[in-house]
Structures are given as structure tokens and as C-alpha cells.
Amino acid sequence: TDMRVTKAIKAEQLHILRTLYPNAKPALEFKTPFELLIAVILSAQCTDVRVNIVTSRLFPRANTPEAIAALGQEQLEAAIHDCGFFRMKAKHILETCDILLQEYGGEVPADFKALQRLPGVGRKTANVVMSVAFHAPAIAVDTHVFRVANRLRLAVGKTPLEVEKGLQKAIPREDWSDAHHWLILHGRQRCKARKPLCGECPLAPVCPSAI
């Protein structure tokens, strides 16, 4: 359709998302910023459900940089083997623990640029940690957020960074972290990649992509 997605329509889209997903929370289970960081590194190409199974086994044994560093590559690989790319993830996690211990006194830095420099941590992971662990306004753009934002034309972009910047403009700053979860849930539950459920979607009247 040739719907013009005005500011008013974007506000209506956000209002509907807020009412659809009022209790949107991160699906990853964690107790500390460090546990969240490890869970998010593990979540690449792996479902949150699977990550929670893996961390519920790993964290009781080791949930600090010291304890995970002490496991070493082989034991860590064995502990996370049912998560995709476990060898690479184990390597990144051990390197990250090393840096945290050497440079940050074993604490996770509440600093976006510092987080992004950690092995296995990209822009998306750094945004999740800033938003969820440190309650800083941030919008992490994963595949769901990217797809839903483009379909709604809430933010249009060819790269996650373009979409992130567009969403930061379109969404009030205090809603950034919540909106990230609304868009993920909407992408998982209704606005699916292959067969979006437009026929039963409350956003269809304000969505230019609705079929």
C-alpha cells in the first residue's frame, strides 16, 4: 500500500505495541550484569530457551570471570556444547573474562564503547547489556527488530545501525528499552519472517506492509 507513515501513525503503532506487550521483559535469565553478558554472547544463533538451559547448568558452577577463566577452553566447551558455535563462543567468553579481570577489576563496564571492544560482543550485545543490566536507554537491533521496524516503516534502513538510528528518532528516549522488547515479541509472535499473521494483527490498520 502507499500509506504515508506520519509521526501520528508511528505514535499509534507504538501505542498498539505497548498495549499488546505490556510486560515485555528480556527472556534471558540472569542475576548479575556478568551473567547477562555471558547469556547474550551465548544467544547468537541460539534460542533464548536453549541459552537458559545452558546457563542454568553453567552459572551454578561458574558465574564470575574468575570461575569461568578457571574452567578453561575444554571444560567451558563441554558446558556450552548444545549452544551453536560453542567453540568460538567459549574462546570469546574466555578472552572477555581475561579482559574484564585485567582491565576492569572483574566487573562488567557500564560503558557502551568498552563493551563493544570485548570479544564476541557486537553493537547489539552492547546495547542489550546497557539497556537490561544498566537501565540505560538503548535499542538493540536484532533480526526481529530489523524486520518489524522496516515493515512498519517505523524506521527504514538497510543495516541494523541505520534502523537503530531511525528508531532512536521515532521513539521517545524513555521507551527505547521497552520498545526493543515490543518489537522482538511482535516479530516472534505475529510479524514472522516468512508468513506474517497480518490477518490477525492489531497493527494491520497502521502498517504499510499489511497483506
C-alpha positions as CSV (number, residue, x, y, z in Angstrom):
1,T,0.0,0.0,0.0
2,D,1.0,3.6,-0.4
3,M,0.3,4.5,3.2
4,R,2.3,7.6,4.4
5,V,3.7,6.7,7.8
6,T,3.5,10.0,9.5
7,K,4.5,10.9,13.1
8,A,0.9,10.4,14.2
9,I,0.9,6.9,12.6
10,K,4.2,6.0,14.3
11,A,2.8,7.1,17.6
12,E,-0.3,4.9,17.0
13,Q,2.0,2.0,16.1
14,L,3.9,2.4,19.4
15,H,0.7,2.8,21.4
16,I,-0.6,-0.5,20.0
17,L,2.7,-2.3,20.6
18,R,2.7,-1.1,24.2
19,T,-0.8,-2.4,24.8
20,L,0.0,-5.7,23.1
21,Y,3.1,-6.4,25.1
22,P,2.8,-4.6,28.5
23,N,5.1,-7.0,30.4
24,A,7.8,-7.2,27.8
25,K,11.0,-8.4,29.5
26,P,14.2,-10.0,28.4
27,A,13.7,-13.7,28.0
28,L,17.2,-14.5,29.1
29,E,17.6,-15.4,32.8
30,F,20.4,-13.7,34.7
31,K,21.2,-12.3,38.2
32,T,24.2,-10.1,37.5
33,P,25.5,-7.9,34.6
34,F,28.2,-10.6,34.1
35,E,25.7,-13.4,33.8
36,L,23.7,-11.3,31.3
37,L,26.8,-10.6,29.2
38,I,27.6,-14.3,29.0
39,A,24.0,-15.2,28.2
40,V,23.9,-12.6,25.4
41,I,27.2,-13.9,23.9
42,L,25.7,-17.4,24.0
43,S,22.5,-16.3,22.4
44,A,24.0,-15.7,18.9
45,Q,22.3,-18.2,16.5
46,C,20.7,-19.9,19.5
47,T,17.2,-19.6,21.1
48,D,16.8,-17.9,24.5
49,V,15.1,-21.1,25.8
50,R,18.3,-23.1,24.9
51,V,20.6,-20.4,26.4
52,N,18.6,-20.5,29.7
53,I,19.1,-24.3,29.8
54,V,22.8,-23.9,29.2
55,T,23.3,-21.1,31.8
56,S,21.2,-22.9,34.4
57,R,23.9,-25.6,34.2
58,L,26.9,-23.3,33.8
59,F,26.2,-20.5,36.3
60,P,25.8,-22.6,39.5
61,R,29.4,-23.9,38.7
62,A,30.8,-20.7,37.4
63,N,29.2,-17.3,37.2
64,T,32.2,-14.9,37.7
65,P,35.1,-14.1,35.3
66,E,37.5,-15.8,37.7
67,A,35.5,-19.0,37.9
68,I,34.9,-19.2,34.1
69,A,38.5,-18.5,33.4
70,A,39.4,-21.3,35.8
71,L,37.3,-23.7,33.7
72,G,39.4,-23.3,30.6
73,Q,38.5,-23.9,27.0
74,E,37.8,-27.6,27.1
75,Q,35.6,-27.6,30.2
76,L,33.8,-24.4,29.0
77,E,33.1,-26.0,25.6
78,A,31.7,-29.1,27.3
79,A,29.4,-26.9,29.4
80,I,28.0,-24.9,26.5
81,H,28.2,-27.5,23.7
82,D,24.5,-27.6,23.0
83,C,24.6,-23.9,22.0
84,G,25.6,-23.3,18.4
85,F,29.2,-22.2,17.6
86,F,30.2,-23.4,21.1
87,R,34.0,-23.5,20.3
88,M,34.1,-19.9,19.0
89,K,31.8,-18.7,21.9
90,A,34.0,-20.5,24.5
91,K,37.0,-18.7,23.0
92,H,35.3,-15.3,23.1
93,I,34.0,-15.8,26.6
94,L,37.4,-16.7,28.0
95,E,39.0,-13.7,26.2
96,T,36.3,-11.5,27.6
97,C,36.8,-12.8,31.1
98,D,40.5,-12.2,30.7
99,I,40.0,-8.5,29.7
100,L,37.4,-8.0,32.5
101,L,39.9,-9.3,35.1
102,Q,42.9,-7.4,33.7
103,E,41.2,-4.1,32.9
104,Y,38.0,-3.7,34.8
105,G,38.7,-5.4,38.2
106,G,36.4,-8.3,37.2
107,E,33.4,-6.1,36.7
108,V,31.4,-5.5,33.5
109,P,31.9,-1.9,32.5
110,A,28.7,0.2,32.2
111,D,30.2,1.8,29.1
112,F,29.0,1.2,25.6
113,K,32.3,1.6,23.8
114,A,34.2,-0.5,26.4
115,L,31.6,-3.3,26.0
116,Q,31.8,-3.2,22.2
117,R,35.6,-3.9,22.4
118,L,35.0,-7.2,24.2
119,P,35.5,-10.4,22.1
120,G,32.1,-11.8,20.9
121,V,30.3,-8.6,21.8
122,G,29.0,-6.5,18.9
123,R,26.8,-3.4,18.9
124,K,23.7,-5.4,19.5
125,T,25.1,-7.2,22.6
126,A,26.5,-4.0,24.0
127,N,23.1,-2.4,23.6
128,V,21.3,-5.3,25.3
129,V,23.7,-5.1,28.3
130,M,23.5,-1.3,28.6
131,S,19.7,-1.4,28.4
132,V,18.9,-4.5,30.5
133,A,21.8,-4.6,33.1
134,F,22.4,-0.9,33.5
135,H,19.0,0.5,32.6
136,A,20.4,2.9,30.1
137,P,18.2,3.9,27.2
138,A,19.3,1.7,24.2
139,I,17.7,-0.1,21.3
140,A,19.4,-3.3,20.3
141,V,18.5,-4.2,16.7
142,D,18.3,-8.0,16.1
143,T,16.7,-9.7,13.1
144,H,13.2,-9.3,14.6
145,V,13.6,-5.6,15.4
146,F,15.1,-5.0,12.0
147,R,12.3,-6.8,10.1
148,V,9.4,-5.3,12.1
149,A,10.8,-1.7,12.1
150,N,11.2,-1.9,8.3
151,R,7.8,-3.4,7.7
152,L,6.0,-0.9,9.8
153,R,8.3,1.8,8.4
154,L,8.7,2.9,12.0
155,A,12.4,3.1,10.9
156,V,13.6,2.2,7.5
157,G,17.2,1.1,6.9
158,K,19.4,-1.4,5.0
159,T,21.6,-2.0,8.0
160,P,20.9,-2.6,11.7
161,L,22.8,0.7,12.5
162,E,20.5,2.7,10.2
163,V,17.4,1.1,11.7
164,E,18.8,1.8,15.3
165,K,19.3,5.5,14.4
166,G,15.8,5.7,12.9
167,L,14.2,4.0,15.9
168,Q,16.0,6.4,18.2
169,K,14.4,9.3,16.3
170,A,10.9,7.7,16.1
171,I,10.6,6.5,19.7
172,P,10.7,8.7,22.9
173,R,14.0,8.0,24.7
174,E,12.4,6.7,27.9
175,D,10.7,4.0,25.8
176,W,13.7,2.8,23.9
177,S,14.5,-0.3,26.1
178,D,10.8,-1.3,26.3
179,A,10.2,-0.8,22.5
180,H,13.2,-3.1,21.8
181,H,11.2,-5.9,23.6
182,W,7.9,-5.0,22.0
183,L,9.4,-5.3,18.5
184,I,11.1,-8.6,19.3
185,L,7.9,-10.1,20.7
186,H,5.9,-8.8,17.8
187,G,8.4,-10.3,15.4
188,R,8.3,-13.7,17.2
189,Q,4.6,-13.9,17.7
190,R,2.9,-12.2,14.8
191,C,5.2,-10.4,12.3
192,K,7.1,-13.6,11.4
193,A,9.8,-13.6,8.7
194,R,8.1,-16.0,6.2
195,K,4.4,-15.9,7.0
196,P,3.4,-12.8,8.9
197,L,0.0,-13.1,10.6
198,C,-1.4,-9.9,9.2
199,G,-5.0,-11.1,9.2
200,E,-5.0,-11.2,13.0
201,C,-2.6,-8.4,13.7
202,P,-3.8,-5.3,15.6
203,L,-1.2,-3.2,13.8
204,A,-2.5,-4.0,10.3
205,P,-4.6,-0.8,10.0
206,V,-1.5,1.3,10.6
207,C,1.0,-0.9,8.8
208,P,2.1,-0.1,5.2
209,S,3.2,-3.8,4.7
210,A,0.0,-5.5,5.9
211,I,-1.2,-8.0,3.4
